[in-house]
Amino acid sequence: MQKEKLSALMDGETLDNELLNELSRSSEMQKTWESYHLIRDSLRGDTAEMLHFDISARVHGRH
């Protein structure tokens, strides 16, 4: 249900303050938000300027 709400927020269909507060606190929701934006931008062909890969956090976490 949260993913549907995030999608609606991203599309400008809703402005849910509780959801915004949860988004600001939840790293999992932030990852979903970023993924949704990447998907949308990919579909629009807008990824060339913003695509970057930062694997440092994952590499650091494996030590």
C-alpha positions in Angstrom: 0.0 0.0 0.0 2.9 2.4 0.8 4.3 1.9 -2.7 1.0 2.9 -4.2 1.0 6.0 -2.1 4.5 6.8 -3.1 3.6 6.5 -6.7 0.6 8.8 -6.3 2.8 11.3 -4.5 5.4 11.2 -7.2 2.7 11.7 -9.9 1.3 14.7 -8.0 -2.0 12.9 -7.3 -1.8 13.4 -3.6 0.0 15.4 -0.9 0.1 13.2 2.2 2.0 14.8 5.1 2.1 11.5 7.0 3.6 9.8 4.0 6.2 12.6 3.6 7.2 12.3 7.3 7.5 8.5 6.9 9.6 9.0 3.7 11.9 11.3 5.6 12.5 8.7 8.3 12.6 5.5 6.3 15.7 4.5 4.3 13.7 1.7 2.6 11.0 4.1 1.4 13.8 6.5 0.2 15.3 3.7 -1.9 11.9 3.0 -3.4 11.4 6.7 -4.1 14.7 6.9 -5.9 13.9 3.7 -7.8 10.6 5.1 -9.0 12.3 8.3 -10.1 14.9 6.4 -12.0 12.2 4.3 -13.7 10.2 7.3 -14.7 13.3 9.1 -16.0 14.4 6.0 -17.9 11.0 5.8 -19.6 11.2 9.5 -20.5 14.8 9.1 -21.8 16.1 11.5 -19.2 18.7 9.4 -17.5 21.9 10.3 -19.3 22.7 13.4 -17.3 21.8 11.9 -13.9 23.0 8.3 -14.0 25.8 7.7 -11.6 26.8 4.7 -9.6 28.0 4.9 -6.1 28.9 1.5 -4.7 31.1 2.8 -1.9 28.4 2.2 0.8 28.0 -1.4 -0.3 31.7 -2.1 -0.6 32.3 -0.4 2.8 29.6 -2.5 4.4 31.3 -5.8 3.4 34.5 -5.3 5.4 
